[in-house]
Amino acid sequence: MGIVKIDDALHEEIRKASGVMVRSINAQAEYWIKIGMLAEANPNLSYSQIISEQLEQANVNVNVNKVNFNAAVAMPTEELIDG
């Protein structure tokens, strides 16, 4: 592990993105570094292709057609209010 000097403006962008992506600031910077390295090593691949390949290598099933989003998020409003 080491120290990396990052411009203040870039650090602020990393901080904001980390909040949206629910990552620590360090994890967000590490993610962007990894994606950037993969993009440079594979200039013929799009961001989506890079992500798909990484998920495939990690044996993550990303077939959205098999995921039942309605069952995962459906909850009657009364249950939310009544707790």
Order of alpha helices (4+ residues) and beta strands (2+ residues): alpha-alpha-alpha-alpha-alpha
